[in-house]
Amino acid sequence: MSLIKSISGIRGTIGGKVANNLTPIDAVKFAAAYGMWLKNQTKKEKLTVIIGRDARISGKMVSSLVGNTLVGMGINVTDIGLSTTPTVEIAVQLDNADGGIIITASHNPKQWNALKLLNSKGEFLNAKDGEIILKIAENNAYIFSEVDDLGTFRKKQHYINKHIKEVLNLELVDIESIKEAKFKVVVDAVNSTGGLAIPALLEKLGVECIKLYCEPNGEFPHNPEPLKEHLTDISNLVVNKNADLGIVVDPDVDRLALVCEDGSMFGEEYTLVACADYVLSKTKGNTVSNLSSSRALRDITLKHGGEYQASAVGEVNVVELMKKTQAIIGGEGNGGIIYPESHYGRDSLVGVALFLSHLAQSKMSCKELRNSYPNYYMSKNKIQLTPQINVDEILATITSNYKNEDVITIDGVKINFKTGWVHLRKSNTEPIIRIYTESISQKSADELAARFIAEIKSII
């Protein structure tokens, strides 16, 4: 498996050969490059970096390598241990740290791990800074500190509790209405750190929580990507326990999927739609999602008198456009909620609190709320890549073939049709081409996807 390097960090499978997989040497090299970038950028005498990790089996090893590498660079390290991606982002802000690293491969299976890099705002790095770090790593252009200048290492706990407190203090989180609703909820945290964070948040909100796969041992009981085909256990348990809904998060808790009371999926695309509907009903403003996200967000935004825009895929791109358009909520259709009143990062804890506030105030069931939104249907597919496949040539051919349609090429190729769209792009996190389609029925979305998969294979 090739090691995947991008502007947001480094990702790969554990073990194997250096530079081909995420080995200890690769983790040290990339952590050192990040440390060197920080030192060059800030020119400060002493720097502090927050590190945290999800519950992956390799997490302790990688976190230890990263933390001690930064100490070797003369940087002070605060290790907050088992955490979530949004918790580390908030911790950087709370501690006025100079940066942060989250040890997580997000939705990837357990053999994967990664280093996600943050700036002093607790936000992912932009393309320019990411490229600089890649060049530092490539050229081994880092210098370690002498013995008297080594950094310090300390552990600090309870940041998840601090994160929860920040969420509960948000003005639009209606704690009283949630408590009065007496919700019963099943939580699937895929045996990672969401099993610590989500039940603790629900307890503060007075919600009865039934735990499913909430032991943070890193043994994922199913594919950790929160898609319908992976969530049969929670769907069945929601029905069997007569729960009001199910809550599903990925290993680092920045993606949120919901299950209705009848066991059907609310749809991860509609997590953002529902939260945006609630926020826009209280505050007029604009929204942003990425090119692979549902048109439903556009429809809801226009209904509330706001403006909607789409960015390239990637959290940093969504955040950049949100700031530019002064969007009051945004995110990605994979269940990622970005609410600037909290911070500029995808945050499932914020998403849960906003969604439950909306559900409580609406007096609807989860299924009724879902049925109140425009119905679009998506098909998400992928084609595995080999080194011989030239993705750029494939996308250029597709662009040429559909030049008379509404084509967007800021991130792969998106082609808008009257009743749907297709978005083709090379993944930043896996060696695949993603093929996302959306239409007014599941059948037409699946047929559109099949058509383009066939076209791509014929080009290959």
N, C-alpha and C positions, 0 to 999 in steps of 0.2 A: 504494500500500500504506500503510495507516495505521501510524503509530508506536504501538507497544504499550508502555504505561507500567504497571508493576506495583510492588508493594512490594519485589520483589527486584531491580529495576533497570529499564533501558530497552532496548528491542529494536526493530530495524527494518531495512529494506533501505537499502543505501548509495545516495546520490544523491537527486535530486528536490528537492521543496520543503521548506522549514523547517516543522517541526511535523507534516509528513505522512510523512516518511522520516527515517532516521538520518543527518542531515547533519552537517557539522562544527560548525555552530552548536548543534544539539541535543546533541551530545556534550559541548561546552564547558559549556553551560547545566546539564546534569545533573551533570557532574563538579563544577561550582561549588556546586550545591545540596548534593551529598554532602559536599564540603569544609566548607560552612557548618554543616551538621548536626553534623559531627565537632567543629568548634570550639565550637559552642554546648553540645554534650553534655559535653565533657571539661574545658573551661575551662583547658586546659594552655597553657603558653607556646609550646611547639613540638610539633608532631605529626609522626608518620611514617606513610606509607601505602605498602604494597607493591602494585605493579601487575605483571601478567603477561598474556600473550596466547596464544591458539592460533595456528595457522599461516595463518589466512585472509589473502587478498590485501589486504584493507583493514585488517588488524591493526596494521601499523606506523603508518599514518596516524592511526587512532583512538587508539592508545596514546600517540602523541606529543601529540595534542590534550589527552587526559586528564591526562597527566603534567605538561605545562606549565601547564594550568589550575590544578592543585593547587599547583604552585610559586607561581603568581600569587596563590593564597589564603594564602600564607605557610606552606605545608605541605611538609615534607621528603618526597621521593619516592625509593623504592628500586625500580628497574625490573629485574625478574628475567628479562625478555625472553620468548623462547619457553618456554612452560610448560604446565601442566595446571591445571584448576580445583582439584583436591585439593592440588597442589603449592603454589599460592598460599595456600590455607587453612593449610597447615602452616607456610609461610614467615612468615605473620603471627604464629603462635605462637612460632616459633623466634627471631624478631627482636624479640618483645614490641612489635610495631607497634600502632598505634591503629586500623588498618583495612586493607582491601584492596579492589582492584578487578580483576576478571578481564575481559579484553576477549575475549569469545567469545559466539557465538550457539548454542553447544552443537550440537544435531543439525540445526539449520536449514541449508538450502543456502548456497552460497558468497556469494550476494548479500546475505545477512543478516550483521549483527553486533550486539553488545550490550555493555552494561556490567552486570556482576554485582557486587553490593555486599556487602562483608563488614564485620562489627564487629570489635572488638579481640580476640575469641576465635577469629577466623577462621571465623565462622559467618555464614550469611545473615541479613539483618536481619529482625526480626519485623514484624508488620503495622503496629503503632503507629509505629515508627521509619520504616518505608517511606512511610507516609502523610505524615509530617512533611517528608520530602525531596521528595515530589511537590508539596506546597504551597509549599515554598521555591522550587522550580523554576517553578511556575505563577505566582508573584508576583514573580519576579526578586529575591528577598529575600536576596541575597548581597553581600558587600562584599569587594573585592580589597585586597591589602596594598600598602602604599607601598614604594618601592624598597629602603629599608634593611631591610625586614621580609620580603622574598621568601624562599620556601623554597629548599632545595637539591635537586639532582637527581643521582643516582648510579646506575650500573648494577652489578649483582652477578650473578655466574654460579654455576653448579653446584648450584642448588637442587633440580633433579631428582635429582641424586646424593644430596643430603641426605635427600630424600623416600624414596628407595630404602633408604637406611641405616635410616631409621625403621621401614620395613616389615619389613626383615630382622631387626630387634631385637624384633619382636612375639613373645611367648612361644609362641603357637600356630602360628607359621610354622615348619614342620619342614623345615629346609634339607637336612639329611642324607638324609631319606627321599626328597625330591624329586630330589636328585643321584643317589641309588641307582636311581631309577626310569628314568633316562636317557630322559626324554621328548623327543620331536621335535614341535615346535609351529609352525604357520603363524600369522603375525600380520598382520591387516589393520587399519591405523591411518588409513585414508582420507586419506593424505598430510597428516596434521597431527601434533601434538606427541606423540601416542601412539607415533609412529614413533621418537621419541627415548627415551621413558620405558619402554615395555614390553620392547623388546629388551634394554635395559640391565639391567632387573630380571631377565629370564630368564637372561642371562649370569651374573649373580651366583648364580643358583639352579642353575647347571649344566645348563640346558635348551638343546637345539639349536633355534635359531630360524631359520625360513625367512620372510624378509620379503616382504610383499605390500603395496604402496601405503604405504610407510613413509618416503617422502621428504617432509619438512615444507615443501611449497611452496604449500599452500592450494588446489591444483587437485584438487578432490574427484573421484575417478574414478567414483563412483556416489553415489546419494543417501546422505548421511552418517548417516541414522537407521539403527541396526543391526537392521533387520528382515529376515526370511527372504528376501523378494523382492528385496532389494538385495545379497544375499551369495552369489550363484551362483559368482563367481570363486573365493572362498576355499573354498567347499564342494567345488568340483572339484579345487582344488590340494591340499587335505587328503588326498583319495583318491589323487591321482596321485603324491604324495610319500610315501605310506604313513605319514602323520603320526598321532600319537596324538590330536591335537585341533587345533582352530583357535581363535584368540582375536581378537575384534573389539572395538574401542573407537570411541566417537564422537570428534569433533574436540577436545573439551576433556577427554576421558578420565575422565568420571565415570559412564559407562554401559558395562557389560561384557556381551557376548554370546559364547556358546561354540558351536563346531561339533564334532560327534562324529566319530569316525574313519571312519565310513561316509559322511560328507558331510551327514548330517542335522543339523538344528538341535537343540542341547541345550535351547534355548528361553530367551529372555532372562528370562522369568518365573521360570525354575528356577535361574538364577545365584544369586539370593538364597536360594532354598530349599536348595541344596546347601551353600552357605557357612554358613547357619544350622544345618543338620544337623550339620556338622562342629563348629562352635563349641559348640552345645548338648550334643554328645556328650562334651565336655571340661569344660564349665562349666554348671551348672544356672542357668536364668534365663528372662527373658521376651523377646518379640519384638514388633516393630511394623512394619507396612507401610501403604501407603495404600489407600483404598477401591477403587482400580482394579487392585489386585494379586491374584494367584491365592490361592485357598483352600488351596493346597498348603502354604503357610507355616504357616497355622493348624494343619493336620493334623500337620506335623512337630513343631511346638512342643508340641502336646498330647501327642504320643508321648514326648517327652523330659520331660514333667511341668511344662512352663512355661505361661505365659499369653500369649495373643495378643490384640492390639488393633489396630484400623485407624484411621488419621487421615485428614483431608482431604488431597487431592493437593498436593504441594509439599514440597520438602526441609525447609523451616523448620517445617512442620506435623508431619512425621514426627519430626524432632529434638525438638520440644517434647513430644510424647507419649512418646518414648523416655526423656527425662529424667524425666518424671512417673511412668512405670511402671518405671523403672530397668532398661530393656531392655538386654540385653548385645549384641544385634545387631539391625539393622533395615534399612530401605531402601525402595526402590520397585521395582515389578515390571518396570520398564524396564531392569533390569540394574544398578541403583544399590545398592551395598553401603555401609552405614554401620556402622562398627565402633568404638565409643567408646574401646576400648583404644588406638586410634590417634588418632582425632579425630572430631568430629561433622560429617562431610561424606561425600557419596558418593565413593567412591575405587576406581577400577578396579585400581590397583596392589595395594591391600590385597585386593581380590577375587581377583585372579590368584594371589597368594601363599597365601591360605586355600584356594582351590579346588584348587590343585596339591598342597597338603599333604593335603587330604582324599582326592584321587584316588590319591596315592602310598600312603597308609596303607590305603586300602580294597582295594588289589590288584585293582581292577576296571578294565575299560576305561571310557572316557567314556560309551559307549552303555549299558553294563551299569549304571553308576551312575545314569544318567538313568532307566532302566527300573525302578530300585528305588524310585522315588518315585510317589506317587499321581498318576494321570493325569487332568488337567483340560486342557481345550482352550479357547483364547481366540480371539476375533475382534475386531480393532481397526479401527474405521472412523471416518470423519469426514464432516461436511457443511460445505461452504464457506459462510461467512456473508457477507451483504451488509448495508449500513447499515440497510436497511428491516426486517431480521429482528429481532424482539424475543425474545431468548433466554429472558429471565425469564418471559415469558408462556407460551412453549412448555413450559418445565420445570414451571410451575405447573399447566398443563393435564394434563401426564403424571402429576404427583403426584396430582391429583384423580381421574384415571381409574383409578389403581391404589391408592386409599386403603385398600382391604381387604387389601393385601399387606404384607409387611415392607418398609417404605420408610424410607430414611435420607436426610436433606436437609441434612447439614452441609456438603456440597460438591456442588452440582448435585443430581442425584437418583439414588440407587442403590436398585434394587428386587431383593430377594432372593427367589428361587423355590426350590423343594425341590431341584432338580437343577442350579441355576445362578443367575446374576445378570446384571443389566444396569446399567451406570453411564453416565449422561449428564451431561456438564458442558461449560461453555465453557472453551476452552483459555486459559491465561495467556500463551502464547508465539506463538500463531498465530490468525488470525481464522476459527476453526472451532468447531463443536460436536464433541466426541469422543464416540463411541459404543463403549464396551467391553462385551463380553459374555464369559461363561465358562460352560461346561457340561461334561457328561461325555463328549461326543463333538464332533468338529469340525463335523459336520453340524448338530447341534442348536445349537451356539454361533453358527454362521453364520446359521441360520434365525432365531434369536432377534434377532440384529443386523438382519437384513433386515426383520423385523417392526417393529422400533422405528424404523428409518430410514423405512419407509413411513408410520408413524404421525406422525413429525415432519414429513415432507413434506406430509402431508394437513392438519396444523395450520397450516403455513406458507401 
